[in-house]
Structure formats: structure tokens, C-alpha cells
Amino acid sequence: MILGVIQARMGSTRLPGKVLEDIAGKPMLLHVVNRLQSARLVDKTIVATSTKPGDDPVAQLCARENVPCFRGSENDVLDRFYQTAREHQASVVVRVTGDCPCLDPSVVDKVVAAYQKSKCDYAANILVYTYPDGLDVEVFSMEALETAWKTATLPGDREHVTPFIRNSPDFSRVNVENETELVFKDLRLTVDEPQDLEFVRELYARLGASGFGLEQVLDLLQKEPQLIDINSGKIRNEGFYKTLVKEDPMPGEKLVLDKSETMLEQAKKLIPSASQTFSKCPTQFVRGAAPVFLQKGQGSHVWDVDGNEFIDFPMALGPIILGHNYPEVTEAATAQARQGIAFSLPHPLEVEVAQMLTEIIPCAEMVRFGKNGSDVTAGAVRAARAYTNRDMIAFCGYHGWQDWYIGTTTRNRGVPETTAALSKGFAYNDLDSLKSLFEKFPGKIAAVIMEPVGVVRPYEGFLQDVKNLAHENGALLIFDEVITGFRLALGGAQEYFGVTPDMACVGKAMANGFPISAVVGRRPVMELFDEIFFSFTFGGEAVSLAAAKATIEVIRSKNIFPHLWELGGILMDGATVLAREFGLEDHINCVGYEPRSLMTFKEKTGAESLLLKSLFQQECLKRGVLFSGGQNICFSHTHADIEHTLRAYRAAMEILAKAIDKNDVEERLEGKPVEPVFRKA
């Protein structure tokens, strides 16, 4: 028997008594009941509320309307569900909540059908969010519910029923995706806030008291898009993140780092900075409390030389898009290595991968390969200078270690002033700062090179405005997509934002960690690579090309982007709510886009605080999370990884809040704090 259970209660900190609020002349809860009863594949519908006297009105409404009602534990909702299902001899449970008055019966049936077809333990449409908040449906077996009821111990797992089932590897899961792309990304059909109630009432007033589904809602919003502004910008599943605050903090364990420390002393004698990359060197972690050398990686986890295991979020500074040792990529690279790595003539893979890039990157008509980001940004700048017969470059963002860019930073030793003087920076989201460069250097700027997005989101139309301004002044537009390529979308930020540059530079995630990059662009510009000198012994190295081909094929076939956006969104939302709950909203901010975000740390004055970052990082490391500020999501990250990370963040934030209150942040550090990569001028 398939039992539909509606979770309902009167208590709500933001909107008390919401389940009985009037919508079109009827309590909200009755709308949910009627909609669930309309699902063809649900045999029986019941309301599950608590025995708390405050929930008596829910039981009384059910009694008046002849709706079955079960009353159980207030806080142990998992027990309430289990007892409900057991009493009614359910074999399958469908879980919805009483604050979703736009529940679509056809969506319920779709999830139930997926459960039946797959014969899994758990099916839902929330493992990857492709439906609006408020159409959530979860279906699970009685056996899975009973196992969770017997095994789950954490308050969050008891209060929210399904996290234990969703995150345990012991259960098989299926996600049901919406086949219609949502134009309205902020659409919320749940009721958590007064604005949500207002929005739903407007929908009912226009669409009638019953019978409408998601399709009708979307049609209405196409005609009246201003309606969505009523309740946009809210955080999904905020209640779960608040539950984490109620839990006992995850205990931390001081790391054993003997091998790391021994190897560090050796490295200092042999390698300047003890690392090949500034952002990976010991100064970027709390020295003495953080690992220095990583030994291996698998999926979303890495292990240091001392055997400590961590959930990885730096992801090698972004290249690991699928996961460490991803089978298809490893197999392709290994097979190619057996056939040869470097050859005396071009390898066919050069043509194959170039063809793939022209198919997926909007601006790509021709391709040249490099090994790292600095190769291709320097090559693009050289080509732009050759194409325009101009010398100056306007830039925005970070573009690698070559003289033309790094000479403008505080790491400029060894770069001639005459070289640095040819590059001029402008501010992101500040078109006037770019205009002033064109006015100051008329007819001299060859190209505008920029990261289309870093962690600050562009204002509407900014990237198109930059393109127009560059072209009006005879300059080319180059997008440095070494980071954003293959991460925001298959075609990178230019696909995501719909702005096509003259050239683009890609790398990092292109081969899931293998060293390869590419400069791509319009044919008339790229043909100049016949004339300029852009040549590498390893530019066509076959193993990395094989890895790139395999990586792109996986990205294409498995459509990884909903996963990156979904898990990244949960991490960002959770961090935001936790920071607010611990009173740290003036100190911690999570910025950027979901597949790649950044947690910033500030003093109350607004100045960057590496001390706060250091203490937070130290406490995350103690709890198995490799944290350096950036949060790069890969396809191998799981919901369990994210929940573990949020529990680690919760513990770290509590410690940080107490340290700020007692003004003893530095005293709590167990090693030297993080240092900036670029020193102050």
C-alpha cells in the first residue's frame, strides 16, 4: 500500500500557524490534502502532526473534514513518520509537507512511478533541484524508513525524516528531473514567509482554487513576471540548516602531521617556497596544524602523506571537475600512455579535441593548445597585439605569471617597467573605469582581457557592455575562462551569460587534472597563430589530450552541471544560514556562483581577516574538510560530503564566534596563520 503522508504542524518561527492560513477560502492544509489525494498512484492520504497541544487545531481540522490524522513526536519526526506508516501498514511512503499548497499531483505520480520502475529504496525530485521549491516529493520503502528509524541518531536526521536515507550509501536512490527548463530560477511555491503566502494567494486568485499545476503557473508568470518578485531571494530548506545549529558540534581531532613536517624541512632546502604554486604552498594554510603534502585522491576525497583523509574543496585550485581518479579519464589516459605520450609529428587527438572545442565553445572556430593558463593568456594577448598592431592591454582579474600581467602586481620583481606599463587594469562591474582607459590611451589598446566572472556577479548587461565598448574602440575582447570553462556550463561563462568574445582561454577543468589548456577564437584572429610564435614541445602531448577528450565526453553524456549547481547551492545556502545563526554575518560571506564559490572573512571594519580565515580553516581540517577559502564542486561530491562539511562549518563557526567575542582568535591558532599570496604594495 502506497501511503501519502503530509507533515504538518502549527509551530513556525517565521509564520506561526501557516498550515491553517486561508487561501481562496480554505485552509492551506486542505489544499495540500486535496492535491495529494488527486495523485493516481497514492492509495491513501494521511496528515501526520504532533501530540503537542499547540497542534490540536490541525487534528481538529482533520476530524471536521474526515481526513485521517496521526499524532506523534513533536521533534522526532522520523519516529512520527515511522509510527504513522506502521499503523497504516504501508509498504511505500510518499512524503510531502503541509506548507506546499501548489503541490502538483502529476509530479507526485512521476516520482512514484520512478520509484516503482527502478525498484530503488528512495526516489525524489530533490537530489538535484530542477523543480521549484514547493513541489518536493519523496518516496521510500517501508524497509528504508524502518532502517533509518532504528539507526539515525543526529537531531537533523530525526527532525527532517529523510537526510539519513538520502546520504547513506546503504540505500539506492533515483532522482526525478523536470523536463521543462525553469526560466524563473527564484520560483518558490512553498510557504515559509508572509511574502510566500501572499504569492500563493495571488496564484490561486488568478488560476482558481484547484486544478492548476506547474505548467499553468509557468504560463501565468510568462504573462505576469512581476509576480515572482513578491517572494524571490529566499533560501531553500533553511529549516534544516538551522537544525544543525541545535546539534552538538562535531568534535575535532588534532592532526598527526609528522611526515608532512619532515618532508617540509627537506623541501625548503630544495624548492623555493616548498611548492610549485604559490596558492598551494604552506603559507596558505595554518602551518603546524595543516597538511603540507597530499599523497592521493579518490573521488571527492584526498589523503595526505600521514594518512589523514579530507573532503577536498580546493580541487587542485579548480581542475578536478569530475573527481580524483575518475575511471573514464584515468582509463583513457592510461591507454594512451601505453601507445605513446609525445611524438615527432602531431597526433590525431589534436584534431579530435580541437573539433570538440569548436562544437561546444561559442567563440571557438580554431584552436591552439598549451599546458597551463599562463601559456594561453599570453598567447591570446600576443595574437591580439598582432591583429590590431597595438601594444597596450586592458585587463580585469588574474591572468597568470607571464610578464605582461604579473608585472602589474606586487609580485613584479624581474619584470621590466616598460613591459608592465603596457598593461592597465580596470575594475569589474565598473564600465567607466574601462572607458577612462580608452579615453586616456586612444587607439593604443589592442585587447580587453578579463575573467567574465570571478566571485562577484556581473550586473545585468555588463559583459555585453564591455564587448561593445571594446569593439567601438577597435580592441578585441578576450575572456580568460581558465577557471570558468567547463564549470559554469559546457561552453563556459560565455555560454552561461550569452556573450561571445573574440578569443577565449580555457584550461583547468578541461582534462580533470591533466595539464592542458587552449586558446580558441574567431578564425581571422586565430589564423595569426601561423605568424606569431606560440610553440611548445608538449603542446600536443597525447596523454593530456586523451584525458581532455574523455573528460568532455563525460561532461556531455552525464550532464554534470545540475549536480554542480545543486550541491554548490546547498553548501552556499548552508554556510550563509550558519553564519547568520552564529552572529557572523558581518565576518563571513559566501560569494560567487554555486559550482565555484568563495568564503570571505572580514573584520567588522570590512577589512580582510586572514586570522579569522586561519582559525576557521584549522577547525575544518580537524574535522576532515580541506578548506582554503574556495569551494569548487566536482561531480564526485555527494550530499553526504556536503552535510559533513556543513556540520564541520557549524562547529568551526561556533568556535569562531566565541573567539571573536573573547577577542582571542590568534591565541586559539595552533600554528602560524595564513599569509597573502600578493603582498600589499
Secondary structure by P-SEA (a helix, b strand, c coil): cbbbbbbbbccccccccccccccccccaaaaaaaaaaacccccbbbbbbcccccaaaaaaaaaaaccbbbbccccaaaaaaaaaaaaacccbbbbbccccccccaaaaaaaaaaaaaacccccccccccccccccbbbbbcaaaaaaaaaccccaaaaaaccccccccccccbbbbbbcccccccccccccccaaaaaaaaaaaaccccccccaaaaaaaaaacccccccccccccaaaaaaaaaaccccbbbbbbcaaaaaaaaaaaacccccccccccccccccccccccccccccccccccccccccccccccccccccccccaaaaaaaaaaaaaccccccccaaaaaaaaaaaacccccccccccccaaaaaaaaaaaaaaaacccbbbbcccccccccccccccccccccaaaaaabbbbbcccaaaaaaaaaaccccccbbbcccccccccccaaaaaaaaaaaaacbbbbbcccccccccccccccccccccccbbbbccccccccccccccccccccccccccccccccccccaaaaaaaaaaaaaaaacaaaaaaaaaaaaaaaaaaaaaaacccccccccccccbbbbbbbcccccccaaaaaaaaaaaaaaccccccbbbbcccccaaaaaaaaaaaaaaaaaaaaaaaaccccccccccccccccccc
